[in-house]
Amino acid sequence: MTQHAEREIFLPITLCDKKGNLNPEAIGFARRPIIDSNLSGHFMRKKKWNYWCVYGEEILFSATISHMDYAAVCFVYFLEYETQRYFEKTILIPLGAKVKMPTQVLETIQYKNTEMSIQLTYFNRETHLTVTAPDFDGDPLHAELTIAHPKGDDSLNVVIPWNRRTFQFTAKHHTLPTSGSVKIGNRTFTFTPEESFAVLDYGRGVWPREATWNWGMASQRVRGQRIGLNFGGKWTDGTGMTENAIFIDGHMTKIHEDVLFHYDRTNFMHPWTIKTKFSGRVNLTFTPFFERVAETNAKLIVSSVHQMVGYYDGFIQLDDGKTLHIQQMLGCIEEHVAKW
């Protein structure tokens, strides 16, 4: 059972009209990053980010460049699974004048100052992610990762319409094979494309002042196949569009139904569940082993992120009637509450 028909977009299109409002023709989803996020106007309300999360065999490594219209925020974090050593470094750039956010999903973007440099260089179906920081938890950090975008792979590109003046384009690119290394102090963590996968969360939109969302995702090799999971909740509810999809060896199965996230807000470390609203198509349990908390409390911006790292178990029914069984699949799940 599906909740509604989601329109699929096949030809390149711009997100906004000449006034900076939502182009109705852009509402839908595409399997390729063909939507140009030509945001303009809407002073203080535009939100833009490129978030990368890379699952290595020993560590999770993440780098983000974002722009909130009145400031840019760049942050890098890593988690070593075994020891749970964790560190996050954030740089706030008031007004963010030097941070240029591209309008295409796969486009080069960078930020550099004396504390940290993040470069995301896209060329010839590869993203070269380079991060350097002289002081990262007391150690120098140097990350050099090559992220492949396999030819023919689907990606999830969705325009979520709240109304003509508030809307979001989200692109989620999963199971991208990653090679290279992350060096922290005298330790080097190696990434191999057979077992290490990157996830891109690209966002461009005009947001309401207050927002809450859930996001669950994973990208791993499971029984020889590249499997990616992407589920979103709360923020898309009632819009007629979802960001729910499964990727198997680069082929996307779109789930045209809202999912419900159940979790304990008094203890985010308790197990979470994700289930489709009407059918039994998605039935997953997420068991965390680590909680990342990122709190911002400035006058203009209040943000609270609880991002859990852990394991998915359960099943998902595919379009052809087959069942995809998920067992101990490493991934993340989060609640983000923002007043921005």
MARROMI-312305 format. One record per residue (C-alpha): residue in three letters; x, y, z. Coordinates in steps of 0.02 Angstrom, whole numbers, always signed. Example, Ala and Ser with C-alpha at 12.3 -4.5 7.8 and 13.67 -1.06 7.14 Angstrom:
REM residues 2
  rest       x       y       z
   ALA    +615    -225    +390
   SER    +684     -53    +357
REM end
This chain:
REM residues 340
  rest       x       y       z
   MET      +0      +0      +0
   THR     +61    +174     -39
   GLN      +3    +331     +44
   HIS      +9    +442    -110
   ALA     +85    +455    -281
   GLU    +250    +547    -284
   ARG    +294    +626    -450
   GLU    +460    +573    -526
   ILE    +563    +708    -612
   PHE    +667    +658    -763
   LEU    +731    +823    -835
   PRO    +842    +958    -757
   ILE    +742   +1094    -670
   THR    +767   +1245    -557
   LEU    +705   +1240    -378
   CYS    +643   +1421    -374
   ASP    +551   +1542    -486
   LYS    +612   +1719    -524
   LYS    +542   +1784    -359
   GLY    +636   +1654    -259
   ASN    +478   +1555    -219
   LEU    +456   +1370    -249
   ASN    +440   +1318    -430
   PRO    +288   +1199    -428
   GLU    +366   +1097    -570
   ALA    +511   +1051    -454
   ILE    +401    +961    -327
   GLY    +441    +776    -338
   PHE    +590    +659    -331
   ALA    +729    +616    -451
   ARG    +855    +474    -462
   ARG    +990    +594    -522
   PRO   +1047    +761    -449
   ILE    +961    +863    -585
   ILE    +880    +997    -476
   ASP    +971   +1165    -472
   SER    +947   +1248    -303
   ASN    +944   +1429    -362
   LEU    +893   +1505    -195
   SER    +872   +1693    -183
   GLY    +784   +1818     -70
   HIS    +702   +1758     +93
   PHE    +828   +1853    +201
   MET    +885   +1753    +355
   ARG    +777   +1604    +310
   LYS    +886   +1512    +184
   LYS    +978   +1357    +249
   LYS   +1114   +1268    +151
   TRP   +1226   +1122    +197
   ASN   +1341    +988    +129
   TYR   +1359    +851    +260
   TRP   +1471    +701    +232
   CYS   +1476    +546    +341
   VAL   +1600    +408    +303
   TYR   +1588    +237    +384
   GLY   +1761    +160    +396
   GLU   +1802      -9    +470
   GLU   +1871     +70    +630
   ILE   +1802    +246    +634
   LEU   +1658    +354    +577
   PHE   +1721    +518    +502
   SER   +1612    +668    +459
   ALA   +1639    +841    +383
   THR   +1511    +978    +352
   ILE   +1506   +1150    +274
   SER   +1342   +1241    +308
   HIS   +1270   +1416    +291
   MET   +1121   +1482    +391
   ASP   +1111   +1652    +301
   TYR   +1177   +1749    +452
   ALA   +1324   +1635    +488
   ALA   +1417   +1489    +414
   VAL   +1459   +1337    +520
   CYS   +1593   +1208    +479
   PHE   +1617   +1054    +586
   VAL   +1716    +893    +583
   TYR   +1699    +744    +700
   PHE   +1757    +567    +717
   LEU   +1710    +416    +823
   GLU   +1819    +264    +850
   TYR   +1694    +121    +871
   GLU   +1798      +8    +984
   THR   +1861    +135   +1112
   GLN   +1720    +263   +1085
   ARG   +1851    +400   +1075
   TYR   +1756    +546   +1003
   PHE   +1799    +725    +959
   GLU   +1710    +865    +866
   LYS   +1781   +1031    +807
   THR   +1665   +1172    +754
   ILE   +1703   +1339    +674
   LEU   +1573   +1478    +670
   ILE   +1596   +1611    +535
   PRO   +1485   +1763    +573
   LEU   +1391   +1819    +416
   GLY   +1485   +1682    +322
   ALA   +1537   +1800    +184
   LYS   +1681   +1693    +124
   VAL   +1581   +1531    +115
   LYS   +1506   +1504     -57
   MET   +1375   +1366     -66
   PRO   +1354   +1293    -241
   THR   +1182   +1265    -319
   GLN   +1222   +1092    -389
   VAL   +1233    +937    -278
   LEU   +1399    +877    -348
   GLU   +1502   +1035    -353
   THR   +1664   +1088    -270
   ILE   +1651   +1178    -102
   GLN   +1783   +1229     +25
   TYR   +1822   +1330    +180
   LYS   +1992   +1370    +253
   ASN   +2059   +1466    +402
   THR   +2205   +1442    +522
   GLU   +2108   +1320    +632
   MET   +2038   +1203    +500
   SER   +2025   +1175    +314
   ILE   +1886   +1075    +229
   GLN   +1895   +1044     +42
   LEU   +1765    +946     -54
   THR   +1827    +939    -232
   TYR   +1716    +854    -359
   PHE   +1796    +796    -521
   ASN   +1764    +653    -642
   ARG   +1637    +558    -535
   GLU   +1743    +572    -377
   THR   +1734    +683    -224
   HIS   +1903    +717    -145
   LEU   +1873    +755     +38
   THR   +2024    +837    +120
   VAL   +2023    +900    +299
   THR   +2169    +972    +397
   ALA   +2171   +1041    +573
   PRO   +2331   +1076    +672
   ASP   +2241   +1048    +838
   PHE   +2107    +914    +838
   ASP   +2085    +849   +1015
   GLY   +2267    +895   +1047
   ASP   +2330    +808    +889
   PRO   +2356    +862    +709
   LEU   +2222    +794    +592
   HIS   +2245    +756    +409
   ALA   +2108    +667    +312
   GLU   +2127    +622    +129
   LEU   +1979    +524     +62
   THR   +1924    +484    -115
   ILE   +1737    +452    -130
   ALA   +1678    +367    -290
   HIS   +1509    +404    -370
   PRO   +1481    +242    -468
   LYS   +1412    +269    -642
   GLY   +1230    +216    -653
   ASP   +1198    +228    -465
   ASP   +1033    +306    -412
   SER   +1027    +441    -280
   LEU    +880    +515    -185
   ASN    +841    +695    -235
   VAL    +678    +761    -163
   VAL    +590    +929    -153
   ILE    +482    +944      +3
   PRO    +347   +1079     -14
   TRP    +278   +1155    +147
   ASN    +211   +1300     +42
   ARG    +270   +1416     -98
   ARG    +380   +1515     +22
   THR    +448   +1375    +133
   PHE    +521   +1220     +53
   GLN    +675   +1108     +53
   PHE    +775   +1015     -77
   THR    +866    +867      -1
   ALA    +988    +752     -90
   LYS   +1043    +592      -5
   HIS   +1180    +496     -94
   HIS   +1218    +326     -19
   THR   +1341    +180     -26
   LEU   +1481    +279    -108
   PRO   +1641    +174    -101
   THR   +1778    +268      -9
   SER   +1967    +247      -4
   GLY   +2107    +342     +82
   SER   +2157    +380    +260
   VAL   +2120    +485    +413
   LYS   +2274    +524    +518
   ILE   +2252    +589    +695
   GLY   +2417    +614    +787
   ASN   +2522    +459    +760
   ARG   +2372    +349    +717
   THR   +2318    +314    +539
   PHE   +2147    +242    +496
   THR   +2136    +166    +322
   PHE   +1979    +161    +216
   THR   +1953     +29     +81
   PRO   +1818     +45     -53
   GLU   +1758    -134     -24
   GLU   +1709     -99    +158
   SER   +1703     +91    +178
   PHE   +1555    +193    +117
   ALA   +1511    +377    +119
   VAL   +1342    +461    +132
   LEU   +1307    +638     +69
   ASP   +1167    +743    +142
   TYR   +1148    +898     +33
   GLY   +1015   +1022     +88
   ARG    +955   +1187     +12
   GLY    +794   +1270     +65
   VAL    +692   +1407    +145
   TRP    +642   +1350    +319
   PRO    +514   +1401    +448
   ARG    +584   +1477    +608
   GLU    +559   +1316    +706
   ALA    +584   +1140    +642
   THR    +603    +962    +706
   TRP    +661    +812    +608
   ASN    +714    +632    +623
   TRP    +838    +552    +505
   GLY    +892    +371    +499
   MET   +1024    +308    +379
   ALA   +1151    +172    +346
   SER   +1269    +123    +204
   GLN   +1359     -43    +220
   ARG   +1405    -200    +126
   VAL   +1280    -334    +178
   ARG   +1301    -512    +116
   GLY   +1400    -451     -34
   GLN   +1281    -311     -83
   ARG   +1296    -123     -58
   ILE   +1144     -79     +47
   GLY   +1089     +98     +90
   LEU    +944    +149    +202
   ASN    +868    +324    +211
   PHE    +718    +370    +318
   GLY    +652    +540    +372
   GLY    +514    +590    +488
   LYS    +416    +737    +560
   TRP    +481    +870    +441
   THR    +405    +790    +285
   ASP    +242    +731    +366
   GLY     +88    +792    +274
   THR    +182    +867    +126
   GLY    +142    +725      +6
   MET    +328    +688     -14
   THR    +448    +577     +85
   GLU    +635    +549     +91
   ASN    +613    +363    +120
   ALA    +712    +246      +9
   ILE    +820     +90      +3
   PHE    +971     +67    -109
   ILE   +1032    -105    -165
   ASP   +1191    -104    -272
   GLY   +1150     +72    -330
   HIS    +967     +40    -373
   MET    +843    +144    -272
   THR    +674     +81    -214
   LYS    +570    +234    -165
   ILE    +448    +211     -21
   HIS    +295    +321     -49
   GLU    +237    +317    +130
   ASP    +277    +413    +290
   VAL    +375    +321    +424
   LEU    +354    +342    +611
   PHE    +503    +353    +728
   HIS    +471    +293    +906
   TYR    +602    +332   +1038
   ASP    +623    +386   +1218
   ARG    +660    +573   +1228
   THR    +712    +552   +1410
   ASN    +845    +425   +1358
   PHE    +898    +426   +1176
   MET   +1007    +272   +1208
   HIS    +852    +162   +1224
   PRO    +809     +67   +1063
   TRP    +718    +162    +925
   THR    +593     +92    +799
   ILE    +553    +147    +621
   LYS    +390     +84    +547
   THR    +288    +133    +395
   LYS    +131    +227    +443
   PHE      +0    +120    +357
   SER     +79     -41    +294
   GLY    +201    -163    +369
   ARG    +328    -125    +235
   VAL    +464     -56    +349
   ASN    +493    -129    +521
   LEU    +663     -86    +595
   THR    +737     -74    +769
   PHE    +891     +33    +799
   THR   +1000      -5    +951
   PRO   +1124    +134    +991
   PHE   +1297    +112   +1065
   PHE   +1350    +296   +1060
   GLU   +1262    +464   +1076
   ARG   +1329    +621    +994
   VAL   +1252    +779   +1068
   ALA   +1276    +945    +979
   GLU   +1196   +1094   +1065
   THR   +1196   +1274   +1003
   ASN   +1117   +1410   +1109
   ALA   +1147   +1582   +1034
   LYS   +1018   +1721   +1032
   LEU    +969   +1695    +850
   ILE    +994   +1509    +840
   VAL    +948   +1369    +959
   SER    +987   +1194    +898
   SER    +990   +1025    +982
   VAL   +1051    +869    +893
   HIS   +1049    +694    +967
   GLN   +1134    +583    +839
   MET   +1149    +401    +887
   VAL   +1271    +276    +814
   GLY   +1217     +95    +823
   TYR   +1142     -53    +732
   TYR    +985     -83    +630
   ASP    +888    -247    +636
   GLY    +725    -293    +552
   PHE    +654    -305    +377
   ILE    +596    -203    +228
   GLN    +478    -265     +93
   LEU    +537    -224     -83
   ASP    +432    -182    -236
   ASP    +450    -358    -308
   GLY    +377    -435    -150
   LYS    +544    -496     -84
   THR    +598    -457     +93
   LEU    +763    -373    +133
   HIS    +823    -436    +302
   ILE    +932    -318    +402
   GLN   +1044    -387    +540
   GLN   +1165    -284    +643
   MET   +1187    -153    +508
   LEU   +1293      -6    +566
   GLY   +1213    +164    +545
   CYS   +1151    +323    +626
   ILE    +985    +394    +684
   GLU    +947    +568    +750
   GLU    +827    +696    +818
   HIS    +862    +877    +773
   VAL    +763   +1020    +850
   ALA    +803   +1191    +780
   LYS    +747   +1369    +809
   TRP    +843   +1460    +675
REM end
